[in-house]
Amino acid sequence: MSDKQSTVSNRKVRFTAPYELAYESEELSPSAIGSRQVLVKTSRSLFSPGTELALYTGTHVGLADPANTFAKYPFYPGYASVGEVIAAGGEAGGVQPGDIVYSDGRHAAYYVQNVHERSILHRVPDGVLPERAVFARLAAISAASVVQAQVKLGTKVAVYGMGLVGNLAAQLFGLLGAEVAAIDPVPMRLGVAKACGIPHAVNNDGGADVKEQLRAIWGAEPDIVVEATGVPELVNSAMELVRIHGQVVLLGSTRGMLTTDVYKLLFCKCISVVGAHESGQGRHGLPTRHDITRYVLRMIAQGALRTDPLLTHTLPAERADEAYELLLHRKNEALGVQLKWD
């Protein structure tokens, strides 16, 4: 170990019950980490407005399932982090103290990361700011929709939901040459989509018909519709919107039951519906999570994947509770929310 400190004082966010958040303190010893581990000092951590918020509010579908050991209290939230390696084991895959790395670290001042073939740990490309690189986590999640879709140059893709996942998915489709339209009821989010280079914005706040708006843009219905909100009813909307023989990609984690007209929306339209969960990455010929992560980090470094418009709030580390409340109650203002630890 190259770090001579005996211990470092760590603070990490913990959920003890729905809407109950606390900071847990502990001492970490750089000299005690394993040969295939690294100790990282966090610079930025990014909030997930989906999974994390569902666990914060107690609405995550896995909480009541005894077989789901992930979604249980106490829960330590966070899975997008960038920081500096301060200690590294001798078999840590070439990672060295001083490296700036991106990983799925928690909301914590320090964290110990295992380094193996399935771990999420990547060096941040030179010159990429931590507040940009940390978006790679949600970009990699969003990429599950792209690798599952039947997309090619000129494919017309409509994306329901311009939260972080939907926005980043729309950008990734655009990078592959698709013609992309963003759908959302919140003008701020549509404005951010435009700032991220998504060419078409459609407001679905209950006014003008979405299908007619898209026909006015393209002269046709979309080939692919991505549902990125997790709202069960919008799965039906996506199936209604897509063209005959089109494809619906379910990217958002639906939290609730859905009643649908299978005969009318699937059978008669001859459409395909595919789930796009990141757990499918690396299976049956799909790109691995490592490959996808390297790609999105490279796109961020090149400026092709735009993250600056996504960052709406940066808060001190001790204000994590405010971050969740922002995402929960101020959706017209909050999109990308980060904690600054250094």
Secondary structure, 3 states (H helix, E strand, C coil): CCCCCCCEEEEEEEEEECCEEEEEEEEECHHHCCCCEEEEEEEEEECCCCHHHHHHHCCCCCCCCCCCCCCCCCECCCCCEEEEEEEECCCCCCCCCCCEEEECCCCECEEEEECCCCCCEEECCCCCCHHHHCCHHHHHHHHHHHHHCCCCCCCEEEEECCCHHHHHHHHHHHHCCCEEEEEECCHHHHHHHHHCCCCEEEECCCCCCHHHHHHHHHCCCCCEEEECCCCCHHHHHHHHHCCCCCEEEECCCCCCCCCCCHHHHHHCCCCEEEECCHHHCCCCCCCCHHHHHHHHHHHHHHCCCCCHHHEEEEEEHHHHHHHHHHHHHCCCCCCEEEEECC
